[in-house]
């Protein structure tokens, strides 16, 4: 390869599964003309994380997965050098692609006891197998961020929690699972995005910690990863003035953070990838096209993820970078391509024409995780209470944000039949009617299916729901099952007045089934809250 062709290898532009033919042909020209090293797949332009301004509606497409596989074959066929296909699939392909296997969020896995860490390994392994089946060999996951800020708008449920040892161990298990089936992993977002209250898609978070504090907490999972030869580390768009001569420069553009801290002090010689260069925290910094790409490369990144200005970026790097530095980055990427076998002459990019995911195996794994992560936050003889209320015809079940035809109720009904009520968005039954219907019951099983995983706008809980819960916890014997982000408990008024609180983390069918069995059998709960909830 010429020096220019080697530089092309550092560029991983974004591609969109549901793009137009015109867009696809433009990507093919980029691949052919500039010998780019890989691609990073997203569902559609409307689904990209920076699409906050336009609020474009994501149009779902049940054929996305087949289309993804076909695009990968098409792009590989026109590539002068085999492409390393990447995707951000933290909880599986389902994060980006419809009708594909979905696994629990990291916060759910973080609730597992350490004795069940093999389940995290299995998640990594199954995600790896799913990715390989469509032709992807590089997952930009998992997070090594320690979520020690409950107001974090973007990390939260994507982190294994606030315990640095558990985050380290579980991230390594996830990575090992992927590696064992031939898929590369990535620890992110160095030097740690957990203790921030700004979304780096929209602005630049600033970490106030000094090096000593970071070494004692945020950096621990990354150090463990380096000791275990992690494939790659993603640099976050966040500033750490204490490491950067007091300047609010994004870590992605900071030599002192990448070259000095990560490379020299922590002795990491693996692949370094930037966070997406289209994110608002860095994308508008330079008027000249290609300047951002050069600055990111110059700071120490080997791969430029979601690089927008490929042609101009290559020219800036060839004009400014030393041949030695280019060679170092090229060799790191080449090793990763060799590791997954895509450089082998007999490597088959097409594989099977049909996609056969093992949904049964996914369901079996999700059920095991559900059974082991159930977290009993409060218990005043929940099971005795509901059976007694049923005997007195004073028990009712309420489902918030799902109708009564849910798996939780279905699994409870044979042994614990009672009147059932629901409140959904745009449901005809008003909250007033619901309160009226509940007057004759003194014991309630409340299932809260949290609408959103992110904390914005109180997880999208309506004020009427919060007001209802505030009153009902004080006037009735309530047992609350939370199917969603545990941080939601911080926004529910009077939640500590509930007689029972069980945290379930996900609303998957398997989690609803496990919750029902736990209530009926009064079984032990193995899970522990992976984060601190301030009002409990």
N, C-alpha and C positions, 0 to 999 in steps of 0.2 A: 504493500500500500504506500501511496504517497503520504506526505505529512498531512495534506488537506483531507485525504480520505480517512486517515486515522482520527482527525479532529471530528469528522462527521459521525464517528462512532459514539461520541459523547452526548449526542442529541437524542432525546426521547420525547418527541412531540406528542401531544394528546391526539387521539383519534376517537371518533364517536361511532358507536355500533349502528345507530340509526341515522347516519348521515346521508346526504344526497350523493348521487353518482358523480356529480361535479367535484364534491369534496373528496371523494374516494380517489378520483383520478389525480387530484392535486397532491394527495398523500403519496400516491405511486410515483409521481414526478420527484417529490422530495427524496424518496427512498433511492430511486435510480440515480438522480443527479448528485446527491450529496452523501451517499453511502452511510446513512444514519444507522446508529447502533441498535435502536429498539423503538418500541411504541408503548404508550400507556393508554389503556382503553377506558373509556367512560360510556355510559349509556347513550346520552344525547347531549347536545349543546345546552339544552334547557336544564339538564340535571347537573351540570357542572357547578361546583360549590360557589363560584363567584357570580352566579346568576341571581343575585339578590336584587339588583337594581331593576332588571326588566321584568322579573316575576313571570317569566315564560312558563307556561304549563307543560309539565312532562307528559308526553303522549306515550302511553304504554303500548308495547308490541310483543305479543306472545311468541313471535318468531325471533326475538332478539338473540337467543342463544345459538340457534342454527346460523343466523346471520353473522354472529361473532366468529364462529368457527370458519365459515366460508371466507370472511374478510382476512382472517389470519393466513389461510392458505393462499389467498390472492396476493397479500402483501409479501409473504415469504417467496412466492414465485418470482416477483420482480426485484428482489433484493440482491445486490451484488455480494453482500456478506449476510449470512443468516442473522435474522433479527431476534433480539431477546425481548419477547413479548411480556409486558407487565400490566398489572392491574392492582388497584387498591381493593382488596377483598377481605377486610378484617373479620367479618363474620360470614365469609363465603361468597361465592359468585352472586348470591341473591342481593348483595349490597349494590350491585350494578346491573344485574340481568334478571328479568322475570322468569318465573317457572324453573328455578334452579334451587339446589339445596341451601337451606339457611340454617346456620348454627347460632348458638347464643352469643350475646354481646360479651365483651371482655369483663364488664362489671359483674355479670352473672357467673362467669367462670371464677372470678375473684372471690365469690361467696363459698366456693367449694373448700372443704377441709384440705390441708396439704396432703393428707393420705390419699386423696383422690386426684392428685396432679396428673395421673396417667390419662384422665379424661381430657385434660387440656392437650396432651400429646395426641390423642385420638382426633381431636378437633383439627389440629394442625395437619395431621396426616390425611384426613378426609378432604379438607379444603385443598390440599396439594393434589390429591387424586382428581378432584373435580376440575381444577385448573388445567392440569395436564390433559384431561380428556378433550379440552377445546383448543389446546395448543399454546397455553400460557405456562411459562416456567419461572416467573418472578412475581412474588406477591409482596406488595409494599406494606407489609404488616409483620409483626404486631406492634402495638404501642408499648414503649418502655417508660412512658410518662407516668409519674406518680401523682394521682389525682388528690392533692391535698388542699384544693380550693373548691368549696361547694358551689361557688358562683361562676366556675369555669363554663363559658358558653359553648365550648367546642370539643373538649376532651371528655370529661364526665364518664358516661356509660361506655366509652371506648377504651378506658383504662382498666387494668385489673384491680385497681384500688389505691389505697393510701399507704399500704405497708410495703416498704422498699424491698424486703426479703421476698415477700410473696410475689410482688410484681416481677422481680428478677427471675425467680424460679419458674413462674408460669409462662413468662415470655420465652424462656429457654426451652420449656417443654413444647410449646407451640412451634418454635423454630425447628426443633429436633424432628417433630412429626412431619413437617414439610420437607426437610432435608432428606429424610429417610425414603421419600418417594420421588426424590429428584427435582424438588422445587426450591428455588432460592427464597430467603426471607430478608426482612429489613427491620431493624429496630429504629423507632422514631419517637419523638422529634428532638434530637440532640440540641442543646444540653438539658432539655426537659421542659415540657409545655404544660405540666400539671398545675403549677401554682400561678396561673394567669387568669385575668378576668376580661381579656379582649380576644375576639375571634380573629386569628391571623389571616383569614380569608378577606377580612374587611379592614383591619388596621394592624398596627405593630404592637404586640404585647411586650412589656418590659419587665424583666426579672430583676428584683432588687438584691438578690443574694450575691455574696462574694464567693470566691473559689472554695474556701474552707467549708462554707455551708452547702454548696453544691456537691462537693465530694462526700459529704456526710449523708446526703439524701438523693437529690435528683440524678446524680451521675452514677449511683450504685448499680442500677440495672444495666447501664451501658458498659460499665467496667466489667461486670459479670459476662456480658455478651462478648466483649473483646477477649476475655480469658478463654471463652469457648468458641473462638474463631467465627463469630457471626459474619454472614455473607456480606452484609452492607449496613450502613447507618445513614439515616436520612437526617439532614440538618433542618431544624425548624426556623420559621420566620419569626424570630423573637430576639429582642435585644437584651444583652447582659452587660450594662455599662461597666461593671466591676472588672470584666474580662477584656474590655475594649477601650482602655484609656478614658473611661467616663463617657464615651460616645454611645448614642442610641442607634447603633448600626445593627441591622439584622444579622443574626448568626450566619445566615446563608451567604453573606457578603463580607464576613469577618475572617481575615487570616489568623488573627490571634485566637479565635475560637476553634477553627478547623485545623490550621497548620500547627499552631503552638500547643493548644490544649489537647485536641483529639489525636493528632499525629505524634507529636513529640512527647508530651507528658503522659498520655495514656497509651502510647505505643501501638496505635491502630494503623495497620497498613492494608486494611481491606477497602472495599469499594465505598465511596462516599457519594450519596445522591442528594441533590437539592430537593426541598419541598417544591411544589408546583410554582413555576416562575410567573404564572398568570395571576397569582394572588395579590390582592390590593396592597398588602403590606410592602411589596417590593416592585410591583409591575409598573408603577407610574414614576419611578425614581429618575429614570434617564430618558431624555427626549430622543437621543440618537439610537436608531435601531441596531441591535446587536451589542450595545454597550452593557446591558444587564447580563447577557449571557457571558460576555468576557469577564465582568466583575465577579460573577459567581464562580466561574472556572478559576480565575486568578486567586480567589479566596481559598480554594482547595477542593471544590466539588469535582468529582470525576464525571458524574452523569448530570445533565441538565434536564430535569423533569419538566414536562409541559412547556418546553422552550417554544416561544412564539416566533422568534426571528431567526430561523435556522440559517438561511443563506448569509445574512449579515453577521450573525454570531460566529460562524466559521471563519469569516474574513477577519473579524476583530481578533480572534484567538490566534490565527496564523500570523497576524501582523505583530502581536504583542507577546506571545508565549515562547518560552525556550523549548527547543526540541527535546531536551531531557524531561521537562515537566509533561509534555505531551506524551512521551513514551511511558512515563510512570502511570498516568491515568489509563492509557491504552492497554497496558499490561494487566492492570487490575481488572478491567472489564473483560479482557480476553480470558483470564483465568475463570471468571464466572461463567462465561459462555462454554468454556471447556467442561466445567464441572457438571453442567446439565446436559451435555452431550449434543448440543445443537450444531457443533462444528464438525461432527462425524459425517463422513461422506454418505454413509448409508442411513442417516437419520431421516425418519419419515415424518414430515410435517403434516401430512394429510391424515394419517392414522385412520380410524374408522370413520366412515361417512355419516353414520348415525351416532347420536349421543345417548348413552345409557347411564344416567346417574343412578346410584343405589339409594333411592329415597327411603327404602325400608331400613337400611343401615343408619342413615341420618336420623330417622325417627327413633330408632333404638338407642342411639347415642344421646339424643336430646332428652329422652326419658330418663336415662341414667343420670344425666346432669341435673335434671329437674328434681329427681328424688334425693340427690345429695346436696343441693344448694338451698333447699327450703330453709328459710330463716325465721325462727320463732322470736319475735320481738317482745311480745307480751302474751301471757296465757293465764286466764283465770278459769281453769277447767273448761276450755272451749267446747270440747266434745260432750262432756256431761251436760253443759248448759244447753246446747242445741237439741240434744235428745230429750231432755226434760221439757223444753219449750214445745217440741213437736208433740209430745204426749199431751200437753195442755192446749194444743191448737193455738199457741201464741207465737209460733215461729213463721217468719217470712224471709224470702231471699230477694235481694235487690242486685241488679246488674247495671253498672254505670258505664256507658259508652259501648256496650254490646247488648244485643237483644237476648231474650231468655233462652234462645235456642243455642246456648253455648255449652262447651264440653264440661265446664265446671259444674253447671247445674245438672246436665245430663248424667254425670257420674255420681252426683249426690242423690238424685231423685229416687232410685230404687230403695234406698235405705232411709232417706231423709226427705220424704215428700212434704211439700208445703207450698202455699201460694207464692208465685214468683212475679216480680215486677221489674221493669227496666226503664232506663232513661238514656236515650241516645240523642245525638245532635239532630236537630230538626225533627224530633219525634213529636207526634201530635199530642201525646200525653204531657201535660205541663207539670212542672215541679209541684204546683199547688195540688193537682189531682193526685200525684204520687204521695204527698204528705197526708192527704185525706185518706187514701187507701191503706196507709200504714197505721192509722190510729188504733185499730183493734189488736195490733201485735206488739208484744213487749220485747221480743228478742229478734234481732236481725242479723243475717249473714250478708255482708256487703262485699261484692266483688267489684273492685275498681280497675278497669282496663284503661290504663293511663294513655291518653291520646298521642302524646309525643315523647320521644326519648330525650330531647333537648329541653333545657329549663326555660327557654324563651316563653314569655306570656304564661307563666305558671304551668308549663307543660301542656298548654292549650286547654286546661281545665276552665270551664266557664264559671263566672262568679256565682251563678245560681247553684251550681253543684257544690262549690265551696261553702256557700251559705247553708245549704241543705245539710251537709256533713257537720258543720259547726253546731247546728241545732240538734241533730239526731243523736250525736255522740253523748249529749248531755241528757237527753230525754228517754233513750232506749238502751237496752243491753245489746251492744254492737260488737260483732266480730268482723274485722276487716281483712280481706285478702287483697294484696296489692300486686297486680300483674303489670309491672313496669319499673321504671327507674326509681330506686329507693329514695333519691333526693326529693321526690314528690311529697314525702311525708313532712318535709319542712314547710310546705306551703298550705298544708291542710290544718285549719284551725281546730283546736280541741281534740286533736287526734289521740293524745295521751289519755283521754277519757274513755276511749274504746276499751272494752274488757279484753279483747284479743286482737293482736295485730300479727299477721303472717305475711312475710315478704316473699314474692315469687319471681320477680325480675323480668319475666317474659310472658307474653300472652299465647305462646304456642299451644297447640292442642295437648301436647305431652305435659306441659307445665300445669295446665288446667286439670288434667287427669291426676297428676301427682298431688296437686293441692286437695282435690276431693278425697283421695285415699288417705291423705294425712289427717284430714278432719274426721273422717268416718272411723278411722282406726286409732286416732290419738297417738300416732306414731312419733318417734323421736325425730327432731329436726337437726340435721347435720351441719347446715350452713351457718355462716357468720357474716354479719354486715361487713362488706369490704371497705366501707367509708364511714366516717362519723356523721351522724344526723344530729344537728344541733339541738333540736327540741325534744329528743328522746332521753 
